[in-house]
Amino acid sequence: QVHLVESGGGLVQAGGSLRLSCAGSGRTFTAYAMGWFRQAPGKEREFVGRVSWSGSIVYTDSVKGRFTISRDNAKNTVYLQMNSLKPEDTAVYYCAAGLLGSSSWNNYNYWGQGTQVTVSS
């Protein structure tokens, strides 16, 4: 069992930065791939990126070069550093844990509650 809690969302102007954190509990946290997803109003949940248990990272094309995922296994925490934010990045952001670690949300077993990110133009 893994319990996830996100934090760090908020309101920021276009071009600004935010860092989201996802704190996990459970002794097996390091065995999981950690994914970040987002969902804007009226849209489907979208893959943002993921970091595997071994540290390999994949991003969706729309955030490459702007977002950075990292994980600190000693703290059971995963981060999403978001730079050069755009209004189209506005969404509720979720972290998730899964053994497979793909870009598909249904391969993740545990989800956080989500944190709102709003980017104003």
Salt bridges, closest charged atoms under 4 A:
GLU46 OE1 - ARG38 NE 2.79
ASP61 OD1 - LYS64 NZ 2.96
ASP89 OD1 - ARG38 NH1 2.91
ASP89 OD2 - ARG66 NH1 2.73
